[in-house]
Amino acid sequence: MQLFNRNFKIIVLFVCLSLTIVPVCAASESPYLMTDNQGTVGILDTQTGAWIHETQIPVRSLSKYDQTLLEEGIPLYTQADIASAMEDFCS
């Protein structure tokens, strides 16, 4: 019985850790990232490391909140996400 309790506790711990790690991994696997590109807003292809959109919008011209978002990187998953983010930040 004690072996069963120990194994059960290990399984519960593993499940709890998995649930906390999965969202972080999912965000880092986004194919695109809107971020600071040497002081301007840009879209990075995370799979190739190439900048696919480079703007002339200075990051410092944005609100502190938006600057913080760009510092952390905004994950984008589709071309529609890219279009929407570009519209939000560059208009």
Secondary structure, DSSP 8 states (H G I E B T S, - for coil): -HHHHHHHHHHHHHHHHHHHHHHHHHHHT-SEEEEEETTEEEEEETTT--EEEEEEEEGGGS-HHHHHHHHH-EEE-SHHHHHHHHHHHH-
